[in-house]
Amino acid sequence: LVLDHEHGATHVVGTYRLIRREAAARLGTFYSQSEYDIAPLVAYPGEILELGRSCVDPAYRARPVMPLLWSGIAAYIAHYRIAVMFGCASLPGTDPDALAVPLSYLYCHHLAPPALRPRALAERYVAMRRLAGGSLDPTRAVAALPPLIKGYLRLGGFVGDGAVIDEQFNTTDVCIVVKSDLVTEKYSRHYERQSRETWAA
């Protein structure tokens, strides 16, 4: 949670849903399993963490709420020694042909290695490779990605095989996989640099 204490101790302006293996066992499933076969992730040694939906108050989207959420996640994964994070991320709309550029780019340039690769359930599977890789302009393709997916890619994230149409939310989902050591390394460097700059001032 991110709180704005100027508006009261319980004024929530940002949230991220986190589910570890233990909690998913109590619930009976990870949310992602309604869209993807995540057997390679469930079989992965060590702790795994599903990142569920994030939400930021519209009035706070120009403020650093997402970096605050991510700094909290970095601390969380360090505390619980999370090895791998995963979850569904959305592109707007339910027409995969209209999303051919970003979907093809993700498939051609960021497909997860087989040992970590979720696959969309057969009855929900939508092919992501809709254009030949050589025909893609990476700059244009990255520009067409939602900020959250771009953020995952900057952390070294991968995508699973196959997209899934979510009619309820009017989105096309992809499954993201991130090795957690990349996140902690990035945020450790960030806060070390921030500390050096503070003491140098």
C-alpha positions, 0 to 999 in steps of 0.5 A: 500500500501507498498512503497519503498521510496528509489526508489521513492515516488510512488514505490509500492512493496505490496498491499492489496485490502480492501472493506467495506460494503459501498463500496460493496453496491456502486459496487453492490457486494463483490468479494466473492459473485461470489464464496460463499453465504456470507449471514451470514456475510452480516447479521452480525451486525457491519462493515464487511470488505472483504480482496481481493487479496494481492500482493507483488513484487517478489523482496521483498518477503524475506522482511517484506512487509506482516507484514507491510501490516498487521499492516496497516490493523490492524490500518484500522480495528481499525479506522473503527471498523471492526467486521469481515473480510472475503475473498477468499484465494487460494491453488495452483492447481485445483485438489481437490484430490491432495489437500485432506490433506490441504482441509480436515484439514481446514474443520475438524479443522477450520470450521467457526461456523454456525452464521459466515459460508459462503458456496460455491455456489451450482453450484461451491461447492467442498467438502472439507472433502476428508479424515477422520479427524482422519487420518490427521497428523496436522503437515503435513497438516499445512505444506501443507498450503500456508503462507497466509492461515497459517497466517489467522489461527494464527489469529484465522481464520475460513473457510467456507463450500466448496472449489471453483475451479478457473480455471482462476488463477489455484487455489482452493479457500476457504473462510476465516473468521476472527473476527477482535478483534483477529487481533487488539489484536495480533498487539497491543501486538506485538507493545507494546512488540516492544515498551518495547524492544526499551525503554529497549535497 
